[in-house]
Structure formats: structure tokens, C-alpha cells
Amino acid sequence: MKTNTAEPETFEFCFPKLDTLVCVENRPDEVVIRATRATFSEERKAYFIRELAAEGFIPVDYKWFGERSPFSGNPVVRWLVDYSWWKPSATAEAGTRHFMIRMLVGSALLWLLLMTCVILGSTRHGLNSANQPVTVSRTHG
């Protein structure tokens, strides 16, 4: 017998000021929120959950989450600090790889240029100083 295991509805949010990515999974019996870092206070978590419900990302039952209200049930929210869900896109990986290859090749070429200048400079300086006469003057006071 086959069971219908549908994937939960998933939304991703970015909080650049907090340097945090958040994934919200809307499951039939609970909401799972995965954050890449522990940067949310309890008050901010409750506000975010209420905001998600107000915007329609999760059921409206969560709109009063965290408030002490006799009308609110006990909706289940699991807040996890977990970055294993986050996978960079293929284009981002390719762009980063291309950038790093160019930077390493450029650095190697710059190093070779600088080493060539040092070697040629020291060779020229050594030849020039050997051909110049040295004069020593002595003064008596």
C-alpha cells in the first residue's frame, strides 16, 4: 500500500542584518522553522511567526502565537538552528569557482612578475657595483 507523503510547503527568508537564512516548512500538523544561526530572541521569534501567519505563509491559527489569549490553541512550532538544509545554487557555485580560479592564476602571475623583477634587479645591481671603482678618502683633522 502506497502512502501519500507530500513534501511540506517551504519558504526561505534572508535576514542580512542578522546574517541569517530561515527556512519555514509548513506541515499539516506543525510548522518547522530552521535558521542558520541563533540570532532571534524569543520575542522576535514570536513576532516572526505571527508575521508569517498574517502574510499567509502559515495557517492563520498561528497569528496569535506567543500571546496569552484564551482563544488561541496550542499550535506546534519547532524552531531549529540548522544549516544543513541550505544548499548554494549551481550558478553561485560556478561563479565562485570561476572567480577563485581567476584570482589564483592572477596571483601566481603577479608573484612570477615580482620574482622576475627582484632577480633581474639584483643581477643588474650586482654587475653595476662590480664595475665601479671604489674611492676611499682619508682626512686628518
C-alpha positions as CSV (number, residue, x, y, z in Angstrom):
1,M,0.0,0.0,0.0
2,K,1.4,3.4,-1.0
3,T,1.1,6.3,1.3
4,N,0.9,9.9,0.0
5,T,3.8,11.7,1.6
6,A,3.7,15.1,0.1
7,E,6.6,17.5,0.6
8,P,5.8,20.3,3.1
9,E,5.3,23.7,1.7
10,T,8.7,25.5,2.1
11,F,9.6,29.2,2.1
12,E,13.1,30.7,2.5
13,F,13.8,34.1,4.0
14,C,17.0,36.1,4.3
15,F,17.9,38.5,7.2
16,P,21.1,40.2,6.1
17,K,21.4,42.4,9.2
18,L,21.4,39.3,11.3
19,D,23.4,37.2,8.8
20,T,20.8,34.5,9.0
21,L,18.8,32.5,6.5
22,V,15.5,31.0,7.6
23,C,13.6,28.1,6.0
24,V,9.9,27.7,7.0
25,E,8.3,24.3,6.4
26,N,4.5,24.4,6.6
27,R,3.5,20.8,7.6
28,P,-0.1,19.7,8.2
29,D,0.4,19.2,12.0
30,E,3.2,21.7,12.7
31,V,5.4,24.4,11.4
32,V,9.2,23.8,11.4
33,I,11.5,26.8,11.2
34,R,15.1,26.2,10.5
35,A,17.6,29.1,11.0
36,T,21.2,29.0,10.0
37,R,22.2,30.9,13.2
38,A,20.8,31.5,16.7
39,T,20.2,35.3,16.2
40,F,16.5,35.5,17.0
41,S,15.3,36.4,20.5
42,E,12.2,34.7,21.9
43,E,10.2,37.9,21.3
44,R,11.5,38.2,17.7
45,K,10.6,34.5,17.0
46,A,7.0,35.0,18.2
47,Y,6.8,38.2,16.1
48,F,8.2,36.4,13.0
49,I,5.7,33.6,13.4
50,R,2.8,36.0,13.8
51,E,4.0,37.9,10.7
52,L,4.2,34.6,8.7
53,A,0.5,33.9,9.6
54,A,-0.6,37.4,8.8
55,E,1.0,37.2,5.3
56,G,-0.5,33.8,4.6
57,F,2.7,31.7,4.7
58,I,1.4,29.5,7.5
59,P,-2.2,28.9,8.8
60,V,-4.0,31.8,10.4
61,D,-4.1,29.9,13.7
62,Y,-0.5,31.0,14.3
63,K,-1.5,34.7,14.1
64,W,-1.8,34.9,17.9
65,F,1.2,32.7,18.6
66,G,3.0,33.7,21.8
67,E,0.2,36.0,23.0
68,R,-1.6,34.9,26.1
69,S,-5.1,34.6,24.7
70,P,-7.9,32.2,25.8
71,F,-8.9,32.0,22.1
72,S,-5.6,30.6,20.8
73,G,-5.0,27.0,20.8
74,N,-1.6,25.5,21.2
75,P,-0.1,25.4,17.7
76,V,3.1,23.4,17.3
77,V,6.2,25.3,16.1
78,R,9.7,23.8,16.2
79,W,12.5,26.3,15.9
80,L,15.8,24.7,14.9
81,V,19.2,26.1,14.4
82,D,20.3,24.0,11.5
83,Y,22.1,25.0,8.3
84,S,22.2,21.6,6.7
85,W,19.1,22.5,4.6
86,W,20.9,25.3,2.9
87,K,22.5,24.4,-0.4
88,P,24.0,27.1,-2.7
89,S,22.7,27.3,-6.2
90,A,24.7,25.8,-9.0
91,T,25.2,29.2,-10.6
92,A,26.5,30.6,-7.4
93,E,29.0,27.7,-7.1
94,A,30.1,28.1,-10.7
95,G,30.5,31.9,-10.3
96,T,32.6,31.4,-7.1
97,R,34.7,28.7,-8.7
98,H,35.4,30.9,-11.7
99,F,36.3,33.9,-9.5
100,M,38.7,31.8,-7.4
101,I,40.4,30.3,-10.4
102,R,41.0,33.8,-11.9
103,M,42.2,35.1,-8.6
104,L,44.7,32.3,-8.1
105,V,46.0,32.5,-11.6
106,G,46.3,36.3,-11.3
107,S,48.1,36.0,-8.0
108,A,50.6,33.4,-9.4
109,L,51.3,35.6,-12.4
110,L,51.8,38.7,-10.2
111,W,54.2,36.6,-8.0
112,L,56.2,35.5,-11.0
113,L,56.4,39.1,-12.3
114,L,57.6,40.3,-8.9
115,M,60.2,37.5,-8.5
116,T,61.5,38.3,-12.1
117,C,61.9,41.9,-11.1
118,V,63.7,41.0,-7.9
119,I,66.1,38.6,-9.7
120,L,66.8,40.9,-12.6
121,G,67.1,43.9,-10.3
122,S,69.6,42.2,-8.1
123,T,71.6,40.9,-11.1
124,R,71.9,44.3,-12.6
125,H,72.8,45.9,-9.3
126,G,75.5,43.3,-8.7
127,L,77.0,43.9,-12.2
128,N,77.0,47.6,-11.9
129,S,78.6,47.8,-8.5
130,A,81.4,45.4,-9.5
131,N,82.5,47.7,-12.4
132,Q,82.6,50.9,-10.4
133,P,85.8,52.0,-8.8
134,V,85.8,52.4,-5.1
135,T,87.5,55.5,-3.7
136,V,88.5,55.9,-0.1
137,S,89.4,59.3,1.1
138,R,91.1,59.9,4.3
139,T,91.1,63.2,6.1
140,H,93.1,64.3,9.1
141,G,91.6,66.7,11.4
